[in-house]
Amino acid sequence: MTFKQLHEQPEPLLICNVWDAASATIAEQQGFQAIGTSSAAMAKMLGYEDGEKMKFTDLVYLVKRVTASTSLPFTVDIEAGFGSTPSAILENINMLADMGAAGINIEDSLVDKERSLCDSYSFARTLETIKEALLRDGKDLFLNVRTDTFLIGHPDQLQETIRRAQLYEEAGADGIFVPCMVKEEDISAVAQCTRLPLNVMCMPDLPAFGRLQALGVKRISMGNFLFERMYDQFARLLQSVRSDSNFSPVFAPC
């Protein structure tokens, strides 16, 4: 089954978001069908803030280690592309495709002092340039396009999401990713407005997977939340070691 076909199953594709070789190996051992890198987790692991603060060469190195540790199809979070021009972004995407990536996530927002949406038409032209070049070179790469309308709290977030989803579909996107969208009526409206498979993300109020399937969702991502939870548990374990003055918490049953 190709990576694209994984988005055509009756049940949504549950992507396990990873950040290094160890997490990728565990994802495969646990039976996941595909993995995706989390840029936020990778950046934090290296001591950077999210928002293209780490270098693209750092991302490439981590992706190489991930690919060496698993046979699962993988998609790479490239944030806004790590480039200021379509040609620079395309060069980065080609590098990842040549490394074996089955897809990429690219988002329509940039982080300066705070995150803000890009001009939708300019972003769509970039998508079109990228898709045309990939097809011309025979590279079947799944372009999962993230729109941050809900993430940043756009004042007309549902209608703006629908508008952008339809625009990006015309530009050649293969999937649409809307993080922070959790209301059932919003999820259903976006799923119905486009032929693109809809991707949602782990959130406290996100409906259960079966309900998401009924609403038309085709892909579910974890973001960096498992990474953050793991380090929260690490901190609690360290606190227990200090307070107990022994290592029994380390060897207690999980």
C-alpha positions, 0 to 999 in steps of 0.5 A: 500500500502506497503512502497515498493509499494509506489515506484512503482506508476506511479508518483514519491513518494514525501517524506516529510523530517521532523525533529520533531513531529510538522513537521511530523504532518504537513506533514500528514495534508498536505496529504503526503504519507510518511515521512523521517527524515533529519539528517542534520535538526535534527542535526542542531536543536540540535546544531550539524553539519551534519555527525554523530556529534549528538549521535545515542541516540539523533536520536532515541529519535527524531524518537520516537517523530516523530512516536508518532505523525503520522501514516504515513510510515517513513524512517530514515536517519542514515547517514553512520550507526552510527557504525564502523562495520557491526554488530554495524550498523545492531544493530542500524538498528534493533532498528529502525525497531523495532520502526516501521521504514519502511526504512532507508537511508544509505550513502556511504560517511563519514565526517572527516574534509571533506566528502569522499566516502567509498570504494565501495566494502567494503560498498557493503559487509556491505549492503549484511550483513545487508540485509541478516540479516534483511531477516533472521529475517523477517524484510521487511525494505526498504534499500535506499542507498545514493551514494555521487558521485555527492555531493562531485563532483567525477571527473567521477561522472556519470560513478562512480554512475552507477558502484556503483548503480549496485554494491549496487543493487547486494548487496541487496539495495532496492533503490538508492539515488543520491543527487545533480544530476540535469542534465536530461541526468545524471538522465536518464542514472542512472535510466536506468542502474539499476532496483532500484527505483531512488531517487533524491533530492531538488536542485535549478536546479532540473527538475519539477516533471513531467519531473522527472517522464518521466526520470524514477525517482521514489522518490523525497526527500526534504533534509534539504532545507525546514528546512533551508528555515523555519529558514531563514523566522524566521530570517527575521521575527525577523528583521522586529519586531526589525525594526518596533518596534512592533509585526505587522509582526508576525500577518501579513497574510502569 
